[in-house]
Amino acid sequence: FVQDDWRFQKNSSVSLGLRWEAVRVETEGNQLLPGQFSANVWSPIVQTLWQLPQLNPDNTDRIRIGVARSYNAPTNFQLVNPGFKLVNNSIENPNDLANPSLKPELAWSLEAAYEHNGADKWNYNVRSVFRKIEDLHRQDIINIDGDWWKQYVNAGHAISKSISIDTQFPLKRLI
């Protein structure tokens, strides 16, 4: 992971980063599904921050905008585990089955935030995130020879949108 920050004005900055991540899986055995899989991804991060001009010099108001690519690798248990059969196997209680071909989730995200830190100790943030996800992980249940098995699979694409608001203030303002 490499990242650097630059100030291009007195109250503004930009951050640039690049991360490389990789997964390689090879499975073989009498209790494992055989398979080979590898994935590599470069994840760039670009973020800029503008501190807005203040009427009160003790306050700080900022706008933050960022674009990033994220990588969510499957867990070792999702990729490699022996297929244990449960005594009370049913569709409600399926056995676990690994998927050595499970690809990582990749997402591009756009984030925008307004941040306020007040001199009166009242702080709040409004944040919005739009994320486009590829190779979404989803748990699938299948029947093999009368036994129910759950397995993580890549379920296509998804879009995630969120808005969050958080605040901090001293309780003595209310009491």
Backbone torsions as a table, in degrees:
resi	resn	phi	psi	omega
1	PHE	NA	131.1	178.6
2	VAL	-129.6	132.9	177.2
3	GLN	-147.6	145.0	177.0
4	ASP	-141.1	149.1	-179.3
5	ASP	-119.8	139.7	177.3
6	TRP	-130.4	141.4	170.6
7	ARG	-96.9	121.1	178.6
8	PHE	-105.3	-8.8	170.3
9	GLN	-147.5	174.7	-178.4
10	LYS	-58.9	-39.2	-174.7
11	ASN	-115.2	20.9	-177.6
12	SER	-137.0	148.8	178.9
13	SER	-148.6	164.1	176.3
14	VAL	-137.1	142.9	177.2
15	SER	-120.3	133.4	175.9
16	LEU	-125.4	134.9	179.9
17	GLY	-144.2	160.4	177.6
18	LEU	-146.6	130.5	-179.2
19	ARG	-126.6	141.6	174.6
20	TRP	-117.5	130.6	179.3
21	GLU	-134.0	148.4	-178.0
22	ALA	-146.1	150.1	174.5
23	VAL	-134.2	133.8	174.8
24	ARG	-135.4	127.1	-176.6
25	VAL	-131.1	131.4	170.6
26	GLU	-132.3	125.1	-179.5
27	THR	-124.8	145.4	177.3
28	GLU	-162.2	139.5	178.3
29	GLY	158.3	166.1	-176.6
30	ASN	-77.4	-15.1	178.1
31	GLN	-112.9	9.7	-177.7
32	LEU	-122.4	150.7	171.6
33	LEU	-74.2	128.5	179.5
34	PRO	-72.5	146.3	177.5
35	GLY	177.7	161.8	174.9
36	GLN	-135.9	138.7	-179.7
37	PHE	-157.0	142.5	172.7
38	SER	-146.7	147.3	178.4
39	ALA	-143.9	139.3	176.7
40	ASN	-130.6	143.6	177.8
41	VAL	-149.9	140.3	171.1
42	TRP	-100.4	128.5	-177.3
43	SER	-118.2	105.6	176.7
44	PRO	-84.0	153.5	176.5
45	ILE	-134.9	128.8	176.1
46	VAL	-132.0	126.2	-179.7
47	GLN	-142.3	139.4	177.1
48	THR	-128.6	150.5	-176.4
49	LEU	-134.6	127.8	176.1
50	TRP	-118.6	124.8	173.6
51	GLN	-92.1	122.6	-175.1
52	LEU	-78.0	151.6	176.1
53	PRO	-61.0	141.7	-173.0
54	GLN	-111.5	138.5	170.0
55	LEU	-77.5	-37.1	176.3
56	ASN	-107.8	116.9	-175.6
57	PRO	-66.1	-13.4	178.9
58	ASP	-85.1	-12.3	177.5
59	ASN	-91.4	154.7	170.2
60	THR	-132.6	126.5	174.9
61	ASP	-121.5	130.3	-176.6
62	ARG	-133.2	151.0	170.3
63	ILE	-118.0	130.9	-177.8
64	ARG	-123.5	131.1	177.4
65	ILE	-132.0	135.2	-179.1
66	GLY	-146.4	152.2	173.4
67	VAL	-127.6	133.4	-178.6
68	ALA	-149.1	156.5	170.6
69	ARG	-112.4	130.0	180.0
70	SER	-117.1	159.4	-172.9
71	TYR	-134.7	120.9	178.8
72	ASN	-116.3	98.1	-177.3
73	ALA	-73.5	146.7	174.0
74	PRO	-65.2	152.2	176.9
75	THR	-74.5	161.5	177.8
76	ASN	-59.2	-38.3	-179.5
77	PHE	-65.3	-34.5	178.0
78	GLN	-70.4	-29.0	-177.3
79	LEU	-89.7	-41.7	-173.5
80	VAL	-139.0	116.7	169.0
81	ASN	-161.5	145.4	176.8
82	PRO	-69.4	144.4	-178.5
83	GLY	-77.4	91.3	178.4
84	PHE	-77.7	131.4	176.9
85	LYS	-95.7	127.8	178.1
86	LEU	-85.5	146.1	179.4
87	VAL	-65.6	-43.2	-178.3
88	ASN	-98.9	47.1	-178.7
89	ASN	-64.0	131.2	175.9
90	SER	-157.4	176.1	178.6
91	ILE	-65.3	-27.8	176.4
92	GLU	-80.7	-20.6	-178.3
93	ASN	-135.1	69.6	-175.3
94	PRO	-79.9	160.1	173.8
95	ASN	-73.2	157.8	176.0
96	ASP	-92.0	136.4	179.1
97	LEU	-131.9	129.8	-179.7
98	ALA	-75.5	161.4	175.2
99	ASN	-134.1	91.7	-177.9
100	PRO	-66.9	-9.8	178.3
101	SER	-98.1	8.2	-178.5
102	LEU	-67.5	120.5	179.9
103	LYS	-83.1	155.4	175.1
104	PRO	-71.5	152.3	172.7
105	GLU	-77.3	131.7	175.9
106	LEU	-118.2	138.4	-178.6
107	ALA	-141.4	142.3	168.3
108	TRP	-103.4	135.5	-179.8
109	SER	-133.7	147.3	174.2
110	LEU	-120.5	126.7	-175.7
111	GLU	-127.6	137.6	175.5
112	ALA	-135.5	140.4	-177.8
113	ALA	-145.9	147.4	170.5
114	TYR	-116.4	126.0	-176.7
115	GLU	-122.5	132.9	178.6
116	HIS	-127.5	125.8	172.8
117	ASN	-119.5	111.0	-174.5
118	GLY	-93.3	153.2	176.6
119	ALA	-64.6	-25.1	179.9
120	ASP	-85.8	14.0	178.6
121	LYS	69.6	15.1	174.0
122	TRP	-97.1	114.0	-177.4
123	ASN	-119.1	142.4	174.4
124	TYR	-150.4	155.8	179.1
125	ASN	-136.1	139.2	172.1
126	VAL	-121.4	123.2	-172.6
127	ARG	-131.8	137.8	177.5
128	SER	-128.1	136.3	-179.8
129	VAL	-132.4	131.4	173.4
130	PHE	-117.7	124.7	-175.2
131	ARG	-132.0	131.8	174.9
132	LYS	-109.2	117.9	-172.5
133	ILE	-108.5	133.7	175.3
134	GLU	-110.0	146.9	178.6
135	ASP	56.4	49.4	179.6
136	LEU	-56.1	136.8	176.3
137	HIS	-84.6	131.2	177.3
138	ARG	-143.5	144.2	178.6
139	GLN	-84.4	128.6	-179.6
140	ASP	-116.4	144.1	177.9
141	ILE	-114.9	127.2	-178.6
142	ILE	-130.3	158.1	178.1
143	ASN	-109.7	121.4	177.9
144	ILE	-123.3	114.7	178.6
145	ASP	52.3	41.7	176.6
146	GLY	85.2	-4.9	177.3
147	ASP	-104.6	141.6	177.3
148	TRP	-92.5	132.9	-177.7
149	TRP	-129.6	140.7	171.8
150	LYS	-110.6	140.0	-175.1
151	GLN	-149.0	140.3	175.2
152	TYR	-80.0	135.6	-180.0
153	VAL	-132.0	163.0	172.6
154	ASN	-85.7	119.7	-171.5
155	ALA	-106.2	22.6	176.5
156	GLY	96.7	-141.6	-171.9
157	HIS	-110.6	158.3	175.9
158	ALA	-150.9	157.0	174.0
159	ILE	-125.2	133.3	179.5
160	SER	-120.6	133.0	176.9
161	LYS	-130.0	136.6	178.8
162	SER	-147.5	151.3	172.3
163	ILE	-131.8	129.2	179.0
164	SER	-130.1	145.2	177.8
165	ILE	-130.4	127.7	175.1
166	ASP	-134.8	153.5	-176.8
167	THR	-143.5	155.3	174.7
168	GLN	-137.7	137.2	176.0
169	PHE	-159.8	156.4	178.5
170	PRO	-71.1	136.9	-180.0
171	LEU	-62.5	-23.6	-179.3
172	LYS	-64.8	-15.5	174.6
173	ARG	-68.6	-29.0	-178.9
174	LEU	-97.7	-26.5	-174.6
175	ILE	-100.5	NA	NA
